[in-house]
Protein backbone atom coordinates (compact mmCIF):
# COMPACT_ATOMS: atom_id res chain seq x y z
CA UNK A 1 0.00 0.00 0.00
CA UNK A 2 1.46 3.34 -1.07
CA UNK A 3 0.32 6.91 -0.66
CA UNK A 4 1.68 8.04 -4.02
CA UNK A 5 0.22 6.47 -7.13
CA UNK A 6 2.70 4.45 -9.16
CA UNK A 7 5.20 3.92 -6.31
CA UNK A 8 5.94 0.45 -5.13
CA UNK A 9 6.85 -0.50 -1.56
CA UNK A 10 9.73 -2.63 -2.88
CA UNK A 11 11.79 0.51 -3.64
CA UNK A 12 12.45 0.90 0.08
CA UNK A 13 14.51 -2.30 0.18
CA UNK A 14 18.30 -1.89 -0.21
CA UNK A 15 19.88 -3.42 -3.25
CA UNK A 16 21.61 -6.81 -2.90
CA UNK A 17 24.92 -5.13 -3.75
CA UNK A 18 24.62 -2.75 -0.79
CA UNK A 19 23.75 -5.65 1.51
CA UNK A 20 26.78 -7.60 0.29
CA UNK A 21 29.04 -4.58 0.77
CA UNK A 22 27.72 -4.13 4.30
CA UNK A 23 28.30 -7.80 5.11
CA UNK A 24 31.86 -7.58 3.79
CA UNK A 25 32.68 -4.43 5.79
CA UNK A 26 31.15 -5.62 9.07
CA UNK A 27 34.02 -7.99 10.07
CA UNK A 28 36.59 -5.31 9.23
CA UNK A 29 34.84 -2.85 11.53
CA UNK A 30 34.65 -5.43 14.31
CA UNK A 31 38.38 -6.16 14.00
CA UNK A 32 39.26 -2.48 14.02
CA UNK A 33 37.30 -2.00 17.25
CA UNK A 34 38.86 -5.08 18.90
CA UNK A 35 42.47 -4.26 17.98
CA UNK A 36 44.04 -2.43 20.94
CA UNK A 37 47.00 -1.26 18.84
CA UNK A 38 44.66 0.61 16.54
CA UNK A 39 43.37 2.74 19.40
CA UNK A 40 45.07 5.36 21.53
CA UNK A 41 46.87 2.79 23.68
CA UNK A 42 46.84 -0.66 25.14
CA UNK A 43 43.89 -1.26 27.40
CA UNK A 44 45.04 -4.54 28.90
CA UNK A 45 47.89 -5.98 30.94
CA UNK A 46 50.94 -6.75 28.83
CA UNK A 47 52.26 -9.25 31.38
CA UNK A 48 50.06 -12.29 31.77
CA UNK A 49 52.82 -14.51 33.17
CA UNK A 50 55.75 -13.27 35.23
CA UNK A 51 59.00 -14.83 36.33
CA UNK A 52 61.41 -14.07 39.15
CA UNK A 53 64.27 -16.34 38.11
CA UNK A 54 66.30 -14.00 35.91
CA UNK A 55 69.67 -12.75 37.10
CA UNK A 56 70.17 -8.99 36.64
CA UNK A 57 73.38 -9.57 34.65
CA UNK A 58 71.26 -11.00 31.80
CA UNK A 59 69.06 -7.88 31.62
CA UNK A 60 69.98 -5.12 29.18
CA UNK A 61 67.03 -2.79 29.90
CA UNK A 62 63.96 -2.50 32.11
CA UNK A 63 60.60 -0.89 31.45
CA UNK A 64 58.32 -0.18 34.38
CA UNK A 65 54.64 0.42 33.63
CA UNK A 66 52.70 1.57 36.66
CA UNK A 67 49.27 0.32 37.62
CA UNK A 68 46.38 2.17 36.05
CA UNK A 69 43.13 1.79 34.19
CA UNK A 70 44.73 -0.60 31.72
CA UNK A 71 46.06 -2.97 34.39
CA UNK A 72 45.52 -3.13 38.16
CA UNK A 73 49.11 -4.12 38.99
CA UNK A 74 52.48 -2.63 37.96
CA UNK A 75 54.33 -4.37 35.14
CA UNK A 76 58.07 -4.87 34.89
CA UNK A 77 59.27 -5.77 31.39
CA UNK A 78 62.90 -6.76 30.94
CA UNK A 79 64.77 -6.92 27.66
CA UNK A 80 67.43 -9.58 27.90
CA UNK A 81 70.87 -9.21 26.33
CA UNK A 82 69.84 -11.81 23.74
CA UNK A 83 66.96 -9.52 22.69
CA UNK A 84 64.06 -11.44 24.20
CA UNK A 85 61.48 -9.57 26.31
CA UNK A 86 60.08 -11.12 29.47
CA UNK A 87 57.85 -9.99 32.30
CA UNK A 88 59.36 -9.97 35.76
CA UNK A 89 57.44 -10.33 39.01
CA UNK A 90 57.35 -6.80 40.48
CA UNK A 91 56.65 -8.29 43.94
CA UNK A 92 59.87 -10.36 44.02
CA UNK A 93 62.30 -8.90 46.63
CA UNK A 94 65.22 -8.65 44.18
CA UNK A 95 63.23 -6.69 41.62
CA UNK A 96 61.69 -4.48 44.32
CA UNK A 97 65.21 -3.41 45.31
CA UNK A 98 66.14 -2.76 41.68
CA UNK A 99 63.02 -0.62 41.18
CA UNK A 100 63.81 1.36 44.35
CA UNK A 101 67.35 2.02 43.08
CA UNK A 102 66.03 3.12 39.69
CA UNK A 103 63.52 5.47 41.27
CA UNK A 104 66.21 7.10 43.44
CA UNK A 105 68.34 8.04 40.42
N, CA, C and O atoms as CSV, one atom per row, in Angstrom:
chain,resi,resn,atom,element,x,y,z
A,1,UNK,N,N,0.838,-1.162,0.000
A,1,UNK,CA,C,0.000,0.000,0.000
A,1,UNK,C,C,0.892,1.236,0.000
A,1,UNK,O,O,1.800,1.348,0.824
A,2,UNK,N,N,0.640,2.152,-0.910
A,2,UNK,CA,C,1.459,3.337,-1.068
A,2,UNK,C,C,0.572,4.572,-1.129
A,2,UNK,O,O,-0.555,4.517,-1.622
A,3,UNK,N,N,1.084,5.674,-0.629
A,3,UNK,CA,C,0.316,6.915,-0.656
A,3,UNK,C,C,0.406,7.606,-2.005
A,3,UNK,O,O,-0.517,8.321,-2.394
A,4,UNK,N,N,1.488,7.408,-2.714
A,4,UNK,CA,C,1.676,8.042,-4.016
A,4,UNK,C,C,1.380,7.006,-5.091
A,4,UNK,O,O,1.863,5.876,-5.028
A,5,UNK,N,N,0.591,7.397,-6.066
A,5,UNK,CA,C,0.223,6.469,-7.128
A,5,UNK,C,C,1.444,6.136,-7.969
A,5,UNK,O,O,2.234,7.021,-8.299
A,6,UNK,N,N,1.601,4.888,-8.311
A,6,UNK,CA,C,2.701,4.449,-9.160
A,6,UNK,C,C,3.975,4.108,-8.398
A,6,UNK,O,O,4.952,3.695,-9.023
A,7,UNK,N,N,4.007,4.260,-7.101
A,7,UNK,CA,C,5.196,3.923,-6.310
A,7,UNK,C,C,4.984,2.558,-5.686
A,7,UNK,O,O,3.905,2.232,-5.191
A,8,UNK,N,N,6.033,1.782,-5.726
A,8,UNK,CA,C,5.935,0.451,-5.125
A,8,UNK,C,C,6.676,0.432,-3.793
A,8,UNK,O,O,7.656,1.155,-3.612
A,9,UNK,N,N,6.219,-0.374,-2.884
A,9,UNK,CA,C,6.849,-0.497,-1.562
A,9,UNK,C,C,8.204,-1.185,-1.662
A,9,UNK,O,O,9.016,-1.062,-0.745
A,10,UNK,N,N,8.470,-1.902,-2.745
A,10,UNK,CA,C,9.732,-2.634,-2.878
A,10,UNK,C,C,10.921,-1.696,-3.085
A,10,UNK,O,O,12.061,-2.130,-2.923
A,11,UNK,N,N,10.701,-0.443,-3.432
A,11,UNK,CA,C,11.791,0.508,-3.635
A,11,UNK,C,C,12.494,0.854,-2.325
A,11,UNK,O,O,13.618,1.354,-2.344
A,12,UNK,N,N,11.867,0.602,-1.220
A,12,UNK,CA,C,12.454,0.903,0.081
A,12,UNK,C,C,13.500,-0.126,0.484
A,12,UNK,O,O,14.287,0.132,1.395
A,13,UNK,N,N,13.530,-1.270,-0.159
A,13,UNK,CA,C,14.506,-2.303,0.179
A,13,UNK,C,C,15.865,-1.952,-0.416
A,13,UNK,O,O,15.935,-1.502,-1.560
A,14,UNK,N,N,16.966,-2.151,0.349
A,14,UNK,CA,C,18.296,-1.888,-0.208
A,14,UNK,C,C,18.646,-2.923,-1.275
A,14,UNK,O,O,18.150,-4.050,-1.267
A,15,UNK,N,N,19.494,-2.513,-2.168
A,15,UNK,CA,C,19.876,-3.421,-3.247
A,15,UNK,C,C,20.747,-4.547,-2.693
A,15,UNK,O,O,21.399,-4.367,-1.665
A,16,UNK,N,N,20.769,-5.695,-3.351
A,16,UNK,CA,C,21.612,-6.810,-2.896
A,16,UNK,C,C,23.093,-6.435,-2.860
A,16,UNK,O,O,23.841,-6.951,-2.031
A,17,UNK,N,N,23.516,-5.550,-3.742
A,17,UNK,CA,C,24.925,-5.127,-3.750
A,17,UNK,C,C,25.278,-4.363,-2.473
A,17,UNK,O,O,26.347,-4.565,-1.896
A,18,UNK,N,N,24.375,-3.488,-2.038
A,18,UNK,CA,C,24.617,-2.754,-0.792
A,18,UNK,C,C,24.631,-3.690,0.410
A,18,UNK,O,O,25.440,-3.518,1.321
A,19,UNK,N,N,23.753,-4.664,0.418
A,19,UNK,CA,C,23.750,-5.646,1.509
A,19,UNK,C,C,25.053,-6.432,1.532
A,19,UNK,O,O,25.624,-6.659,2.598
A,20,UNK,N,N,25.522,-6.845,0.370
A,20,UNK,CA,C,26.778,-7.597,0.285
A,20,UNK,C,C,27.953,-6.739,0.749
A,20,UNK,O,O,28.825,-7.220,1.473
A,21,UNK,N,N,27.978,-5.488,0.340
A,21,UNK,CA,C,29.038,-4.580,0.773
A,21,UNK,C,C,29.023,-4.413,2.292
A,21,UNK,O,O,30.071,-4.431,2.936
A,22,UNK,N,N,27.837,-4.253,2.852
A,22,UNK,CA,C,27.716,-4.129,4.305
A,22,UNK,C,C,28.196,-5.375,5.027
A,22,UNK,O,O,28.865,-5.280,6.056
A,23,UNK,N,N,27.861,-6.538,4.497
A,23,UNK,CA,C,28.303,-7.796,5.113
A,23,UNK,C,C,29.811,-7.971,5.015
A,23,UNK,O,O,30.428,-8.556,5.906
A,24,UNK,N,N,30.408,-7.469,3.943
A,24,UNK,CA,C,31.860,-7.577,3.792
A,24,UNK,C,C,32.597,-6.604,4.706
A,24,UNK,O,O,33.686,-6.919,5.187
A,25,UNK,N,N,32.027,-5.438,4.953
A,25,UNK,CA,C,32.679,-4.433,5.793
A,25,UNK,C,C,32.480,-4.671,7.286
A,25,UNK,O,O,33.270,-4.184,8.095
A,26,UNK,N,N,31.455,-5.397,7.661
A,26,UNK,CA,C,31.151,-5.617,9.074
A,26,UNK,C,C,32.292,-6.297,9.833
A,26,UNK,O,O,32.644,-5.822,10.913
A,27,UNK,N,N,32.894,-7.389,9.327
A,27,UNK,CA,C,34.016,-7.990,10.067
A,27,UNK,C,C,35.218,-7.053,10.184
A,27,UNK,O,O,35.914,-7.066,11.199
A,28,UNK,N,N,35.463,-6.249,9.169
A,28,UNK,CA,C,36.589,-5.315,9.229
A,28,UNK,C,C,36.363,-4.276,10.326
A,28,UNK,O,O,37.301,-3.914,11.037
A,29,UNK,N,N,35.151,-3.803,10.467
A,29,UNK,CA,C,34.841,-2.847,11.531
A,29,UNK,C,C,34.977,-3.489,12.906
A,29,UNK,O,O,35.470,-2.863,13.845
A,30,UNK,N,N,34.542,-4.732,13.020
A,30,UNK,CA,C,34.649,-5.432,14.306
A,30,UNK,C,C,36.112,-5.631,14.687
A,30,UNK,O,O,36.473,-5.471,15.853
A,31,UNK,N,N,36.955,-5.979,13.720
A,31,UNK,CA,C,38.381,-6.164,13.999
A,31,UNK,C,C,39.042,-4.849,14.376
A,31,UNK,O,O,39.891,-4.812,15.267
A,32,UNK,N,N,38.666,-3.786,13.715
A,32,UNK,CA,C,39.257,-2.482,14.025
A,32,UNK,C,C,38.897,-2.046,15.442
A,32,UNK,O,O,39.712,-1.417,16.117
A,33,UNK,N,N,37.707,-2.363,15.895
A,33,UNK,CA,C,37.295,-2.003,17.248
A,33,UNK,C,C,37.973,-2.885,18.283
A,33,UNK,O,O,38.225,-2.431,19.399
A,34,UNK,N,N,38.277,-4.146,17.941
A,34,UNK,CA,C,38.856,-5.085,18.900
A,34,UNK,C,C,40.365,-4.967,18.984
A,34,UNK,O,O,40.951,-5.454,19.951
A,35,UNK,N,N,41.019,-4.343,18.017
A,35,UNK,CA,C,42.475,-4.259,17.984
A,35,UNK,C,C,42.951,-3.140,18.900
A,35,UNK,O,O,42.725,-1.968,18.600
A,36,UNK,N,N,43.611,-3.475,20.022
A,36,UNK,CA,C,44.044,-2.434,20.944
A,36,UNK,C,C,45.141,-1.549,20.372
A,36,UNK,O,O,45.279,-0.402,20.797
A,37,UNK,N,N,45.924,-2.046,19.423
A,37,UNK,CA,C,47.002,-1.255,18.842
A,37,UNK,C,C,46.458,-0.184,17.910
A,37,UNK,O,O,47.138,0.802,17.629
A,38,UNK,N,N,45.242,-0.374,17.435
A,38,UNK,CA,C,44.661,0.609,16.537
A,38,UNK,C,C,44.118,1.811,17.300
A,38,UNK,O,O,43.887,2.867,16.711
A,39,UNK,N,N,43.914,1.659,18.596
A,39,UNK,CA,C,43.365,2.740,19.404
A,39,UNK,C,C,44.456,3.658,19.907
A,39,UNK,O,O,45.559,3.697,19.362
A,40,UNK,N,N,44.132,4.402,20.961
A,40,UNK,CA,C,45.075,5.356,21.532
A,40,UNK,C,C,46.130,4.685,22.388
A,40,UNK,O,O,47.174,5.286,22.643
A,41,UNK,N,N,45.901,3.474,22.836
A,41,UNK,CA,C,46.867,2.786,23.676
A,41,UNK,C,C,46.355,1.423,24.071
A,41,UNK,O,O,45.207,1.065,23.805
A,42,UNK,N,N,47.226,0.671,24.709
A,42,UNK,CA,C,46.837,-0.658,25.143
A,42,UNK,C,C,45.923,-0.546,26.346
A,42,UNK,O,O,46.196,0.205,27.282
A,43,UNK,N,N,44.844,-1.292,26.313
A,43,UNK,CA,C,43.886,-1.258,27.402
A,43,UNK,C,C,43.838,-2.599,28.117
A,43,UNK,O,O,42.777,-3.021,28.578
A,44,UNK,N,N,44.969,-3.263,28.210
A,44,UNK,CA,C,45.043,-4.536,28.902
A,44,UNK,C,C,46.444,-4.721,29.469
A,44,UNK,O,O,47.377,-4.004,29.105
A,45,UNK,N,N,46.575,-5.688,30.360
A,45,UNK,CA,C,47.889,-5.983,30.936
A,45,UNK,C,C,48.777,-6.621,29.868
A,45,UNK,O,O,48.345,-7.524,29.152
A,46,UNK,N,N,49.998,-6.153,29.769
A,46,UNK,CA,C,50.940,-6.754,28.831
A,46,UNK,C,C,51.522,-8.039,29.402
A,46,UNK,O,O,51.850,-8.965,28.660
A,47,UNK,N,N,51.649,-8.091,30.717
A,47,UNK,CA,C,52.258,-9.246,31.378
A,47,UNK,C,C,51.182,-10.163,31.935
A,47,UNK,O,O,50.533,-9.851,32.934
A,48,UNK,N,N,51.004,-11.292,31.279
A,48,UNK,CA,C,50.065,-12.286,31.774
A,48,UNK,C,C,50.792,-13.224,32.727
A,48,UNK,O,O,50.292,-13.546,33.804
A,49,UNK,N,N,51.982,-13.658,32.314
A,49,UNK,CA,C,52.817,-14.511,33.165
A,49,UNK,C,C,54.075,-13.749,33.542
A,49,UNK,O,O,54.636,-13.019,32.725
A,50,UNK,N,N,54.518,-13.923,34.786
A,50,UNK,CA,C,55.752,-13.273,35.231
A,50,UNK,C,C,56.716,-14.321,35.755
A,50,UNK,O,O,56.321,-15.431,36.112
A,51,UNK,N,N,57.980,-13.951,35.794
A,51,UNK,CA,C,59.004,-14.832,36.330
A,51,UNK,C,C,59.877,-14.038,37.292
A,51,UNK,O,O,59.981,-12.815,37.198
A,52,UNK,N,N,60.497,-14.752,38.213
A,52,UNK,CA,C,61.407,-14.075,39.146
A,52,UNK,C,C,62.780,-14.730,39.119
A,52,UNK,O,O,63.623,-14.439,39.967
A,53,UNK,N,N,63.009,-15.606,38.156
A,53,UNK,CA,C,64.267,-16.345,38.109
A,53,UNK,C,C,65.269,-15.843,37.094
A,53,UNK,O,O,65.983,-16.650,36.499
A,54,UNK,N,N,65.350,-14.547,36.873
A,54,UNK,CA,C,66.303,-13.995,35.911
A,54,UNK,C,C,67.337,-13.175,36.671
A,54,UNK,O,O,66.994,-12.280,37.443
A,55,UNK,N,N,68.591,-13.491,36.443
A,55,UNK,CA,C,69.670,-12.753,37.105
A,55,UNK,C,C,69.825,-11.395,36.426
A,55,UNK,O,O,69.753,-11.303,35.201
A,56,UNK,N,N,70.036,-10.342,37.215
A,56,UNK,CA,C,70.167,-8.993,36.642
A,56,UNK,C,C,71.273,-8.855,35.601
A,56,UNK,O,O,71.192,-7.971,34.748
A,57,UNK,N,N,72.301,-9.697,35.642
A,57,UNK,CA,C,73.385,-9.573,34.654
A,57,UNK,C,C,72.922,-9.932,33.243
A,57,UNK,O,O,73.585,-9.578,32.268
A,58,UNK,N,N,71.785,-10.632,33.123
A,58,UNK,CA,C,71.257,-10.999,31.804
A,58,UNK,C,C,70.313,-9.937,31.235
A,58,UNK,O,O,69.859,-10.049,30.096
A,59,UNK,N,N,70.022,-8.915,32.028
A,59,UNK,CA,C,69.062,-7.882,31.620
A,59,UNK,C,C,69.799,-6.697,31.011
A,59,UNK,O,O,70.734,-6.160,31.605
A,60,UNK,N,N,69.363,-6.294,29.813
A,60,UNK,CA,C,69.981,-5.121,29.184
A,60,UNK,C,C,69.174,-3.854,29.450
A,60,UNK,O,O,69.751,-2.770,29.543
A,61,UNK,N,N,67.844,-3.967,29.576
A,61,UNK,CA,C,67.030,-2.792,29.902
A,61,UNK,C,C,65.751,-3.219,30.610
A,61,UNK,O,O,65.287,-4.352,30.479
A,62,UNK,N,N,65.197,-2.270,31.365
A,62,UNK,CA,C,63.956,-2.496,32.106
A,62,UNK,C,C,62.944,-1.423,31.746
A,62,UNK,O,O,63.292,-0.259,31.545
A,63,UNK,N,N,61.696,-1.831,31.670
A,63,UNK,CA,C,60.604,-0.888,31.449
A,63,UNK,C,C,59.585,-1.119,32.558
A,63,UNK,O,O,59.083,-2.230,32.729
A,64,UNK,N,N,59.287,-0.081,33.296
A,64,UNK,CA,C,58.318,-0.175,34.380
A,64,UNK,C,C,57.052,0.554,33.948
A,64,UNK,O,O,57.087,1.737,33.608
A,65,UNK,N,N,55.937,-0.168,33.965
A,65,UNK,CA,C,54.641,0.418,33.634
A,65,UNK,C,C,53.804,0.354,34.905
A,65,UNK,O,O,53.486,-0.727,35.400
A,66,UNK,N,N,53.460,1.506,35.415
A,66,UNK,CA,C,52.700,1.569,36.658
A,66,UNK,C,C,51.277,1.064,36.502
A,66,UNK,O,O,50.755,0.958,35.393
A,67,UNK,N,N,50.666,0.758,37.623
A,67,UNK,CA,C,49.271,0.322,37.617
A,67,UNK,C,C,48.386,1.476,37.168
A,67,UNK,O,O,48.698,2.643,37.405
A,68,UNK,N,N,47.295,1.140,36.526
A,68,UNK,CA,C,46.384,2.173,36.049
A,68,UNK,C,C,45.092,1.561,35.568
A,68,UNK,O,O,44.736,0.450,35.961
A,69,UNK,N,N,44.391,2.284,34.721
A,69,UNK,CA,C,43.127,1.789,34.191
A,69,UNK,C,C,43.320,0.561,33.314
A,69,UNK,O,O,42.456,-0.313,33.253
A,70,UNK,N,N,44.465,0.505,32.636
A,70,UNK,CA,C,44.730,-0.599,31.720
A,70,UNK,C,C,45.049,-1.891,32.451
A,70,UNK,O,O,44.770,-2.975,31.939
A,71,UNK,N,N,45.633,-1.793,33.648
A,71,UNK,CA,C,46.065,-2.973,34.388
A,71,UNK,C,C,46.121,-2.619,35.878
A,71,UNK,O,O,46.667,-1.577,36.239
A,72,UNK,N,N,45.566,-3.468,36.741
A,72,UNK,CA,C,45.519,-3.131,38.163
A,72,UNK,C,C,46.856,-3.247,38.891
A,72,UNK,O,O,47.012,-2.689,39.977
A,73,UNK,N,N,47.821,-3.959,38.315
A,73,UNK,CA,C,49.112,-4.120,38.989
A,73,UNK,C,C,50.242,-3.568,38.122
A,73,UNK,O,O,50.121,-3.536,36.897
A,74,UNK,N,N,51.345,-3.131,38.749
A,74,UNK,CA,C,52.476,-2.633,37.958
A,74,UNK,C,C,53.102,-3.762,37.140
A,74,UNK,O,O,53.041,-4.931,37.519
A,75,UNK,N,N,53.701,-3.388,36.016
A,75,UNK,CA,C,54.330,-4.370,35.137
A,75,UNK,C,C,55.799,-4.022,34.975
A,75,UNK,O,O,56.161,-2.855,34.827
A,76,UNK,N,N,56.627,-5.033,35.004
A,76,UNK,CA,C,58.072,-4.872,34.885
A,76,UNK,C,C,58.523,-5.724,33.702
A,76,UNK,O,O,58.530,-6.952,33.779
A,77,UNK,N,N,58.898,-5.067,32.613
A,77,UNK,CA,C,59.275,-5.771,31.387
A,77,UNK,C,C,60.771,-5.619,31.183
A,77,UNK,O,O,61.294,-4.508,31.093
A,78,UNK,N,N,61.449,-6.755,31.111
A,78,UNK,CA,C,62.903,-6.763,30.944
A,78,UNK,C,C,63.248,-7.197,29.532
A,78,UNK,O,O,62.668,-8.143,28.997
A,79,UNK,N,N,64.201,-6.492,28.934
A,79,UNK,CA,C,64.767,-6.917,27.661
A,79,UNK,C,C,66.098,-7.573,27.988
A,79,UNK,O,O,66.993,-6.951,28.561
A,80,UNK,N,N,66.209,-8.839,27.613
A,80,UNK,CA,C,67.434,-9.577,27.899
A,80,UNK,C,C,68.509,-9.217,26.891
A,80,UNK,O,O,68.213,-8.669,25.829
A,81,UNK,N,N,69.752,-9.523,27.220
A,81,UNK,CA,C,70.872,-9.208,26.326
A,81,UNK,C,C,70.764,-9.950,25.005
A,81,UNK,O,O,71.329,-9.513,24.002
A,82,UNK,N,N,70.045,-11.067,24.989
A,82,UNK,CA,C,69.841,-11.811,23.742
A,82,UNK,C,C,68.686,-11.238,22.918
A,82,UNK,O,O,68.399,-11.727,21.825
A,83,UNK,N,N,68.017,-10.189,23.448
A,83,UNK,CA,C,66.963,-9.520,22.694
A,83,UNK,C,C,65.546,-9.927,23.067
A,83,UNK,O,O,64.591,-9.270,22.651
A,84,UNK,N,N,65.390,-10.971,23.825
A,84,UNK,CA,C,64.059,-11.444,24.205
A,84,UNK,C,C,63.475,-10.564,25.308
A,84,UNK,O,O,64.203,-10.088,26.180
A,85,UNK,N,N,62.160,-10.349,25.268
A,85,UNK,CA,C,61.485,-9.571,26.307
A,85,UNK,C,C,60.702,-10.527,27.196
A,85,UNK,O,O,60.013,-11.426,26.715
A,86,UNK,N,N,60.825,-10.311,28.518
A,86,UNK,CA,C,60.082,-11.123,29.474
A,86,UNK,C,C,59.491,-10.219,30.545
A,86,UNK,O,O,59.952,-9.097,30.758
A,87,UNK,N,N,58.481,-10.718,31.203
A,87,UNK,CA,C,57.849,-9.991,32.298
A,87,UNK,C,C,58.375,-10.524,33.621
A,87,UNK,O,O,58.363,-11.728,33.877
A,88,UNK,N,N,58.834,-9.608,34.447
A,88,UNK,CA,C,59.356,-9.974,35.758
A,88,UNK,C,C,58.293,-9.719,36.818
A,88,UNK,O,O,57.426,-8.859,36.658
A,89,UNK,N,N,58.378,-10.478,37.896
A,89,UNK,CA,C,57.445,-10.328,39.007
A,89,UNK,C,C,57.815,-9.081,39.806
A,89,UNK,O,O,58.852,-9.075,40.469
A,90,UNK,N,N,57.002,-8.029,39.764
A,90,UNK,CA,C,57.353,-6.798,40.480
A,90,UNK,C,C,57.293,-6.952,42.003
A,90,UNK,O,O,57.754,-6.069,42.726
A,91,UNK,N,N,56.734,-8.052,42.496
A,91,UNK,CA,C,56.651,-8.292,43.938
A,91,UNK,C,C,57.837,-9.091,44.472
A,91,UNK,O,O,57.979,-9.242,45.686
A,92,UNK,N,N,58.694,-9.607,43.581
A,92,UNK,CA,C,59.874,-10.357,44.021
A,92,UNK,C,C,60.838,-9.395,44.721
A,92,UNK,O,O,61.055,-8.287,44.231
A,93,UNK,N,N,61.421,-9.797,45.857
A,93,UNK,CA,C,62.296,-8.898,46.630
A,93,UNK,C,C,63.457,-8.319,45.822
A,93,UNK,O,O,63.776,-7.139,45.966
A,94,UNK,N,N,64.094,-9.130,44.975
A,94,UNK,CA,C,65.224,-8.652,44.177
A,94,UNK,C,C,64.792,-7.516,43.253
A,94,UNK,O,O,65.467,-6.491,43.170
A,95,UNK,N,N,63.684,-7.694,42.571
A,95,UNK,CA,C,63.229,-6.686,41.619
A,95,UNK,C,C,62.671,-5.451,42.328
A,95,UNK,O,O,62.731,-4.344,41.792
A,96,UNK,N,N,62.129,-5.642,43.533
A,96,UNK,CA,C,61.686,-4.483,44.319
A,96,UNK,C,C,62.870,-3.578,44.646
A,96,UNK,O,O,62.765,-2.354,44.576
A,97,UNK,N,N,64.003,-4.197,45.005
A,97,UNK,CA,C,65.210,-3.407,45.308
A,97,UNK,C,C,65.709,-2.689,44.062
A,97,UNK,O,O,66.113,-1.528,44.130
A,98,UNK,N,N,65.683,-3.370,42.937
A,98,UNK,CA,C,66.137,-2.757,41.679
A,98,UNK,C,C,65.250,-1.559,41.334
A,98,UNK,O,O,65.751,-0.505,40.940
A,99,UNK,N,N,63.950,-1.720,41.483
A,99,UNK,CA,C,63.022,-0.623,41.179
A,99,UNK,C,C,63.276,0.560,42.111
A,99,UNK,O,O,63.262,1.711,41.674
A,100,UNK,N,N,63.509,0.277,43.400
A,100,UNK,CA,C,63.808,1.356,44.352
A,100,UNK,C,C,65.050,2.121,43.935
A,100,UNK,O,O,65.076,3.351,43.978
A,101,UNK,N,N,66.104,1.372,43.522
A,101,UNK,CA,C,67.347,2.023,43.082
A,101,UNK,C,C,67.096,2.887,41.854
A,101,UNK,O,O,67.597,4.008,41.763
A,102,UNK,N,N,66.319,2.363,40.911
A,102,UNK,CA,C,66.029,3.115,39.689
A,102,UNK,C,C,65.245,4.385,39.996
A,102,UNK,O,O,65.473,5.424,39.377
A,103,UNK,N,N,64.329,4.302,40.943
A,103,UNK,CA,C,63.517,5.470,41.273
A,103,UNK,C,C,64.311,6.535,42.010
A,103,UNK,O,O,63.970,7.715,41.939
A,104,UNK,N,N,65.370,6.140,42.721
A,104,UNK,CA,C,66.212,7.104,43.436
A,104,UNK,C,C,67.060,7.922,42.471
A,104,UNK,O,O,67.353,9.085,42.746
A,105,UNK,N,N,67.458,7.337,41.351
A,105,UNK,CA,C,68.342,8.042,40.416
A,105,UNK,C,C,67.586,8.888,39.434
A,105,UNK,O,O,68.193,9.540,38.585
